[in-house]
Amino acid sequence: MAQLNRCLHCGSDTVFKNEMQGAKTGVLAMCGNPACGVRTPLVVESVAYSAMDRVAGVWNTSTGEEWPTWVQPLGGHDAYSYGSRVRHKSKNWVSHVDANVWEPGVSGWTLQEGLA
C-alpha cells in the first residue's frame, strides 16, 4: 500500500480520501489537519494504474512550495486546470487552458520568468 509523507505545510499526518467525480470514484491525498486544507488533485480509479500510488507520488514529491513538480496527466480526469502552477525542467509554468494534459513548454503553458 502507498505511504504518504507528513504535510509539508503544517507537519500533520496525511490521509487518502475517496471522492466522487461524476459517476466515478477517485482518490486524493489531504492533510489530516482541517485548518490546513492542503490536498492533491483527484485521481480517478482505473484498472490501468493504482490511483493511490499516483496520488502518493504527487504528494510525496511535493516540495511544499507554490510550484509543485509537474506530473504527466493520464487523461482528462487528472488534467491540470486553468491557472495551475507547476515546476518542470527547472522552470515555473502556469496553465493558460483548462483540462491541460500537455507537457509544459509544448502547449498550454506560460513560462513565468524570474520566479525560480
Buried (B, 14 or more C-beta within 10 A) or exposed (E): EBEBBEBBEBEBEBEBBEEEBEEEEBBBBBBBBEEBEBBBBBBBBBEEEBBBEBBBBBBBEBEEEEBBEBBEBBEEBBBBEEEBBBBBEEBBBBBEBEBBBBBBEEEBBEEBEEEE
